[in-house]
Amino acid sequence: MDTVQLADSLTTIRLVLHVFAAAIWVGGQLVMMGLVPTERKLGGNTERILLRAFSFWAWPALAVLILTGFWNLWTFQGDTISTAWMAVLWVKLAIVVAAGVFQFLCDRAKTHRSVDLWGSLSCTCSVLALFGGVLLAG
């Protein structure tokens, strides 16, 4: 029976960056969805202001997620990887791309309805990608 060890420094940095970026990207989307009803009551340009503020943090977080995600994959070099694991990985990658595209469309949306649609789709994809990441972590 092997003794469970602490992660080495580089692994710790990689995983903390990945989880922190996921917290900003996914958590930020969930917070934005919660703020929308209040924002609509305030009127004016508040929706655009909130979207810009979210985007300031969200897009760099997504970039960190993608970079650390590939870094995570690199750590599996030489390991035996199952077909099911690879299938989940490819589905997750497609979902991450969809989340980014939907958020891009949300950022450029002109109506409340399209902001709601694209934002909801991006958030849903992000939560699904998070679920996929947990599956891949084993």
Secondary structure, 3 states (H helix, E strand, C coil): CCCCCCCCHHHHHHHHHHHHHHHHHHHHHHHHHHHHHHHHHHCCCHHHHHHHHHHHHHHHHHHHHHHHHHHHHHCCCCCCCCHHHHHHHHHHHHHHHHHHHHHHHHHHCCCHHHHHHHHHHHHHHHHHHHHHHHHHHC
